[in-house]
Amino acid sequence: MTDKYFKSLNYSLANEDTWPEVRLLRQWRPKKILSVAGSGGRSLPLLVGNPSELHVVDLSEQQLWLGSLREETIRKCSHEDFLLFWGYPPFEGIAYNRRRKEIFKGLDLSFEARNYFNQLFDSVSWNTILYEGKWEKTFRKFSYVTRLIMGPKLLMESLSCLTTEEQESFEKANFPRARWDLVFRVLGNATVFNALLYKGHFVKKNVPESHFEYYKSAFHRIFGQTLLRANFFAQLCFFGKIVTKEAIPVEGDKDVFESMKKWLLAHRTVSHLGNILELIPREEALTEIDFLSLSDVPSYFEGEIEKNYLQMVRPKISIGGVVLIRNYLRLPENPDLKGFDDITSEVLPDFHDEKVQMYMIRAYRRMS
């Protein structure tokens, strides 16, 4: 696993859609959850299941600080002020910068986190930092190329579709094949991703499709299984930002927000800095885990680790506990599933309309 890429502020919005987990956890109600932190936008919505504990882990201290910032804005803000602070529609532009600064002053943050975000907000004149992660900046750059090739008017018109059937028909009738394919040939390759984002630490692909085929298939699913007007990832790829209120990710949903707020007013999450596979075996607090959200971390495993990672965490997973994984371009080869049942087929229906559509989902339940 490559630590170098992850030790910085990589994600500020979300590289995953957590709505599927929200639906699942409302049913499962796990007591103890462990999640890769990411921006906080992927982990905090897991609180809808009202667990007794939420532990988050990340290699990057900046990501854990960002999670604490999100926690505090949920704890201290109304739903409207939360949307304003993070710059979600309709709260965009410099008109909201003064109010954002006022909110920030009232948040309870560590000295290190406050100093870091003071500098970050100052660098953007107190505009939103929603797109300041390396991942988000990369897709903002991609969006310039996409608009240049496809034309901004055509992309904006695609948001007017109200059904996926209408979207698919619109894409087939109005997206010039050669130009649409050019988008994936220019952007959908390891060289570009390595240059702009991964800096030589890109996932070592083992799926049979080419990068071009992989990304084109993913966008075919995006058009056929999600509404673009409600898809934050598609809008980030097309416009470099979220342009419609319907596309605000799960953390901005009012019911989810109120569930998170209720939990955070009575509890605190527990943060762990380090490699998740090293932390789980040695941390006494990380035991009897009922739900482990591993994000796409296993996509970066190689050799013995990719074969044994489930056995490395198994002693700390409760009987009946679930490990959920998103695999990107790579499926771990020959993983040892001893003691686990593969329940992927049970959870896949909840991922049908997942917004990013770049991941191959796997879920395992510990049975022994």
C-alpha positions as CSV (number, residue, x, y, z in Angstrom):
1,M,0.0,0.0,0.0
2,T,1.4,3.4,-0.9
3,D,1.4,5.8,2.1
4,K,3.0,8.7,0.2
5,Y,-0.1,9.6,-1.9
6,F,-2.5,9.6,1.0
7,K,-0.5,11.8,3.5
8,S,-2.0,15.1,2.5
9,L,-5.4,16.8,1.9
10,N,-6.6,14.5,-0.9
11,Y,-10.4,14.8,-0.5
12,S,-12.4,17.8,0.6
13,L,-15.8,17.0,-0.9
14,A,-16.2,13.2,-1.5
15,N,-14.8,10.6,-3.9
16,E,-17.6,8.2,-2.9
17,D,-21.4,8.3,-2.6
18,T,-22.4,7.2,0.9
19,W,-26.1,7.0,0.3
20,P,-26.0,3.2,-0.2
21,E,-24.4,2.7,3.2
22,V,-26.9,5.1,4.8
23,R,-29.8,2.9,3.4
24,L,-28.0,-0.3,4.7
25,L,-27.1,1.0,8.1
26,R,-30.6,2.3,8.8
27,Q,-31.6,-1.4,8.5
28,W,-28.5,-3.0,10.2
29,R,-28.1,-0.7,13.1
30,P,-24.4,-1.6,13.9
31,K,-23.2,-0.7,17.4
32,K,-19.6,0.0,16.6
33,I,-18.4,1.4,13.3
34,L,-14.9,1.9,11.9
35,S,-14.5,3.9,8.7
36,V,-11.8,5.4,6.6
37,A,-12.2,9.1,7.3
38,G,-11.7,10.6,3.9
39,S,-13.2,14.1,3.9
40,G,-15.6,13.2,6.8
41,G,-18.4,13.4,4.2
42,R,-18.0,9.6,3.6
43,S,-17.8,8.6,7.3
44,L,-20.1,10.9,9.3
45,P,-23.3,10.0,7.5
46,L,-22.8,6.5,8.9
47,L,-24.2,7.9,12.1
48,V,-27.7,7.5,10.8
49,G,-27.6,4.0,12.2
50,N,-27.2,5.5,15.7
51,P,-24.1,3.5,16.7
52,S,-22.6,3.6,20.2
53,E,-19.2,4.4,18.7
54,L,-17.8,5.7,15.4
55,H,-14.1,5.4,14.9
56,V,-12.4,7.0,11.9
57,V,-8.9,6.3,10.6
58,D,-6.7,8.0,8.0
59,L,-3.1,8.2,7.0
60,S,-3.4,12.0,6.7
61,E,-3.6,14.2,9.7
62,Q,-5.2,16.9,7.4
63,Q,-8.0,14.5,6.6
64,L,-8.7,13.9,10.2
65,W,-8.7,17.7,10.8
66,L,-11.2,18.1,8.0
67,G,-13.4,15.5,9.6
68,S,-13.3,17.4,12.9
69,L,-14.2,20.6,11.0
70,R,-17.2,18.8,9.5
71,E,-18.2,17.5,12.9
72,E,-18.1,20.9,14.5
73,T,-20.1,22.5,11.7
74,I,-22.8,19.8,12.1
75,R,-22.7,20.2,15.9
76,K,-22.9,24.1,15.9
77,C,-24.8,25.0,12.7
78,S,-28.3,24.9,11.5
79,H,-28.8,22.9,8.3
80,E,-28.8,26.1,6.3
81,D,-25.6,27.4,7.9
82,F,-24.0,24.1,7.3
83,L,-24.8,24.3,3.6
84,L,-23.6,27.9,3.6
85,F,-20.3,27.1,5.4
86,W,-19.4,24.4,2.9
87,G,-20.5,26.4,-0.1
88,Y,-23.3,24.1,-1.4
89,P,-25.9,25.5,-3.7
90,P,-27.4,28.1,-3.4
91,F,-24.7,29.4,-1.1
92,E,-22.0,30.1,-3.6
93,G,-19.8,33.1,-4.2
94,I,-18.1,35.9,-2.2
95,A,-21.5,37.0,-0.7
96,Y,-21.2,34.3,2.0
97,N,-17.5,34.6,2.9
98,R,-18.1,36.9,5.8
99,R,-20.7,34.6,7.4
100,R,-18.4,31.6,6.8
101,K,-15.6,33.4,8.7
102,E,-18.0,34.2,11.6
103,I,-19.1,30.5,11.8
104,F,-15.5,29.3,11.7
105,K,-14.6,31.6,14.7
106,G,-17.2,29.9,16.8
107,L,-16.0,26.3,16.2
108,D,-14.2,24.2,18.8
109,L,-11.1,22.9,17.0
110,S,-7.6,21.9,18.0
111,F,-4.8,24.5,17.7
112,E,-3.3,22.6,14.8
113,A,-6.5,22.2,12.9
114,R,-7.5,25.8,13.5
115,N,-4.2,27.1,12.3
116,Y,-4.3,24.9,9.2
117,F,-7.8,25.9,8.2
118,N,-7.1,29.6,8.9
119,Q,-4.3,29.4,6.4
120,L,-6.4,27.4,3.9
121,F,-9.4,29.7,4.1
122,D,-7.1,32.8,3.9
123,S,-5.6,31.4,0.7
124,V,-9.1,31.3,-1.0
125,S,-10.2,34.6,0.6
126,W,-12.7,32.7,2.8
127,N,-14.5,31.2,-0.1
128,T,-15.5,27.6,0.1
129,I,-12.8,24.9,0.6
130,L,-15.2,22.2,-0.8
131,Y,-13.0,21.8,-3.9
132,E,-9.5,22.3,-2.3
133,G,-8.6,18.6,-2.1
134,K,-6.2,17.2,-4.6
135,W,-8.9,14.8,-5.9
136,E,-11.4,17.6,-6.4
137,K,-8.8,19.9,-8.0
138,T,-7.9,17.2,-10.5
139,F,-11.5,16.8,-11.5
140,R,-11.9,20.5,-11.8
141,K,-9.1,20.5,-14.3
142,F,-10.8,17.6,-16.1
143,S,-14.0,19.6,-16.3
144,Y,-12.2,22.3,-18.3
145,V,-11.2,19.7,-20.9
146,T,-14.7,18.1,-20.9
147,R,-16.3,21.5,-21.5
148,L,-13.8,22.3,-24.2
149,I,-14.4,19.1,-26.1
150,M,-18.2,18.7,-25.5
151,G,-19.3,22.3,-25.1
152,P,-20.7,23.8,-21.9
153,K,-24.2,24.4,-23.4
154,L,-24.6,20.7,-24.3
155,L,-23.5,19.6,-20.9
156,M,-25.8,22.0,-19.1
157,E,-28.7,20.8,-21.3
158,S,-28.1,17.3,-20.1
159,L,-29.1,18.4,-16.6
160,S,-32.6,19.1,-17.8
161,C,-33.4,15.4,-18.1
162,L,-35.9,14.2,-15.5
163,T,-35.5,10.4,-15.9
164,T,-32.6,8.1,-16.7
165,E,-34.4,6.9,-19.8
166,E,-34.6,10.5,-21.0
167,Q,-30.9,11.0,-20.2
168,E,-29.8,7.9,-22.2
169,S,-31.9,9.1,-25.2
170,F,-30.4,12.6,-24.8
171,E,-26.8,11.2,-24.7
172,K,-27.3,9.0,-27.7
173,A,-29.0,11.7,-29.8
174,N,-26.9,14.7,-28.8
175,F,-23.4,13.6,-27.6
176,P,-21.2,13.4,-30.7
177,R,-19.6,9.9,-30.5
178,A,-16.1,11.0,-31.6
179,R,-16.0,13.9,-29.1
180,W,-17.4,11.9,-26.2
181,D,-14.9,9.1,-26.8
182,L,-12.1,11.7,-27.0
183,V,-13.0,12.8,-23.4
184,F,-12.2,9.3,-22.2
185,R,-9.1,8.9,-24.4
186,V,-7.7,12.2,-23.1
187,L,-8.6,11.9,-19.5
188,G,-9.2,8.2,-18.9
189,N,-5.7,6.9,-18.8
190,A,-3.1,6.2,-16.2
191,T,-0.6,8.7,-17.5
192,V,-2.9,11.6,-17.0
193,F,-4.0,10.5,-13.6
194,N,-0.4,9.9,-12.5
195,A,0.6,13.3,-13.7
196,L,-2.3,15.3,-12.2
197,L,-3.1,13.3,-9.1
198,Y,-1.3,10.2,-8.1
199,K,2.2,11.3,-8.9
200,G,3.4,7.8,-9.8
201,H,1.3,6.0,-7.2
202,F,-1.7,5.1,-9.4
203,V,-3.6,1.9,-8.8
204,K,-2.0,-1.1,-10.6
205,K,-5.0,-2.2,-12.7
206,N,-5.8,-5.9,-13.0
207,V,-9.3,-5.7,-14.5
208,P,-9.4,-6.9,-18.1
209,E,-10.9,-3.6,-19.5
210,S,-8.6,-0.9,-20.8
211,H,-8.7,2.4,-18.9
212,F,-10.7,3.9,-21.8
213,E,-13.3,1.0,-21.6
214,Y,-13.4,1.2,-17.8
215,Y,-14.3,4.9,-17.6
216,K,-16.6,4.8,-20.6
217,S,-18.6,2.0,-19.0
218,A,-18.7,3.8,-15.7
219,F,-20.2,6.9,-17.4
220,H,-22.6,4.7,-19.3
221,R,-23.9,3.5,-15.9
222,I,-24.0,7.1,-14.6
223,F,-26.3,8.1,-17.5
224,G,-28.4,5.0,-17.2
225,Q,-28.7,4.6,-13.4
226,T,-28.4,8.1,-11.9
227,L,-29.9,11.5,-12.6
228,L,-27.2,14.0,-13.6
229,R,-29.1,16.8,-12.0
230,A,-28.7,14.9,-8.7
231,N,-25.2,13.6,-9.2
232,F,-22.4,15.5,-7.5
233,F,-19.6,13.5,-9.3
234,A,-21.0,14.0,-12.8
235,Q,-21.3,17.7,-12.1
236,L,-17.8,17.9,-10.8
237,C,-16.6,16.2,-14.0
238,F,-18.7,18.5,-16.3
239,F,-18.6,21.8,-14.5
240,G,-15.9,21.6,-11.8
241,K,-18.5,22.1,-9.0
242,I,-22.0,21.2,-7.9
243,V,-24.5,23.4,-9.8
244,T,-27.8,22.1,-8.6
245,K,-29.3,21.6,-5.1
246,E,-30.4,18.1,-5.9
247,A,-26.7,17.1,-6.4
248,I,-25.6,17.9,-2.8
249,P,-24.1,14.7,-1.3
250,V,-25.7,12.8,1.4
251,E,-24.3,14.9,4.3
252,G,-26.4,17.8,3.0
253,D,-29.7,15.9,3.2
254,K,-31.8,17.4,5.9
255,D,-32.8,14.2,7.6
256,V,-29.3,12.8,7.5
257,F,-27.9,16.1,8.8
258,E,-30.4,16.0,11.7
259,S,-29.4,12.4,12.5
260,M,-25.7,13.3,12.5
261,K,-26.4,16.4,14.6
262,K,-28.4,14.5,17.2
263,W,-25.6,11.9,17.6
264,L,-22.8,14.5,17.7
265,L,-24.5,16.6,20.4
266,A,-24.3,13.5,22.7
267,H,-21.1,11.8,21.5
268,R,-17.7,12.3,20.0
269,T,-16.1,10.3,17.2
270,V,-12.7,8.8,17.9
271,S,-9.9,9.5,15.4
272,H,-6.9,7.3,14.7
273,L,-3.9,8.5,12.6
274,G,-2.1,5.7,10.7
275,N,-2.3,2.7,8.5
276,I,-5.6,1.0,9.1
277,L,-4.2,-2.5,8.8
278,E,-1.5,-1.7,11.4
279,L,-4.0,0.1,13.7
280,I,-6.8,-2.5,13.8
281,P,-4.7,-5.4,15.3
282,R,-2.9,-3.3,17.9
283,E,-5.6,-0.8,19.1
284,E,-7.6,-2.2,22.0
285,A,-10.5,0.3,21.2
286,L,-10.8,-1.3,17.8
287,T,-12.5,-4.5,18.7
288,E,-15.9,-6.0,18.2
289,I,-16.4,-3.9,15.1
290,D,-19.9,-4.4,13.6
291,F,-19.3,-2.4,10.4
292,L,-15.9,-1.7,8.7
293,S,-16.0,0.7,5.8
294,L,-12.7,0.2,4.0
295,S,-13.3,2.6,1.1
296,D,-11.1,1.7,-1.8
297,V,-8.0,1.1,0.3
298,P,-7.6,-2.6,-0.8
299,S,-7.2,-1.5,-4.4
300,Y,-3.7,-0.4,-3.4
301,F,-2.7,-3.7,-1.7
302,E,-0.2,-6.0,-3.3
303,G,1.4,-9.4,-2.6
304,E,0.6,-11.1,0.7
305,I,-1.3,-8.2,2.1
306,E,-3.9,-8.3,-0.7
307,K,-4.4,-12.0,0.0
308,N,-4.5,-11.8,3.8
309,Y,-6.0,-8.4,4.6
310,L,-9.3,-9.9,5.6
311,Q,-7.6,-12.3,8.0
312,M,-5.6,-9.4,9.4
313,V,-8.8,-7.7,10.5
314,R,-11.0,-10.7,11.2
315,P,-10.2,-11.1,14.9
316,K,-11.5,-7.5,15.5
317,I,-14.7,-7.9,13.5
318,S,-17.7,-9.1,15.5
319,I,-19.5,-12.2,14.6
320,G,-22.1,-11.0,12.1
321,G,-20.0,-7.9,11.4
322,V,-19.7,-6.6,7.8
323,V,-16.6,-5.4,5.9
324,L,-17.6,-3.2,2.9
325,I,-15.0,-2.5,0.2
326,R,-15.0,-0.4,-3.0
327,N,-12.5,-1.7,-5.5
328,Y,-11.1,0.7,-8.1
329,L,-9.5,-0.7,-11.2
330,R,-8.1,-3.6,-9.2
331,L,-9.7,-6.5,-7.4
332,P,-7.5,-8.1,-4.7
333,E,-6.1,-11.3,-6.0
334,N,-7.1,-14.6,-4.3
335,P,-8.2,-13.0,-0.9
336,D,-8.4,-15.5,1.9
337,L,-12.1,-15.5,2.8
338,K,-11.9,-18.0,5.7
339,G,-14.5,-17.1,8.3
340,F,-16.4,-14.8,6.0
341,D,-19.5,-15.1,3.8
342,D,-19.5,-13.1,0.6
343,I,-22.8,-11.0,0.8
344,T,-22.0,-8.8,-2.1
345,S,-25.2,-9.9,-3.9
346,E,-27.3,-8.8,-0.9
347,V,-26.0,-5.2,-0.9
348,L,-25.6,-4.5,-4.6
349,P,-29.2,-3.4,-5.1
350,D,-28.5,-0.5,-2.8
351,F,-25.6,0.5,-5.0
352,H,-27.5,0.5,-8.2
353,D,-27.9,4.3,-8.2
354,E,-24.6,5.1,-6.5
355,K,-23.3,8.4,-8.0
356,V,-19.7,7.7,-8.8
357,Q,-20.1,4.2,-10.5
358,M,-16.3,3.8,-10.6
359,Y,-16.1,1.1,-7.9
360,M,-16.6,-2.7,-7.8
361,I,-18.4,-3.3,-4.6
362,R,-17.6,-6.2,-2.3
363,A,-19.1,-7.0,1.1
364,Y,-18.2,-9.8,3.5
365,R,-19.9,-10.9,6.7
366,R,-17.9,-12.6,9.5
367,M,-19.4,-15.9,10.4
368,S,-16.7,-17.5,12.5
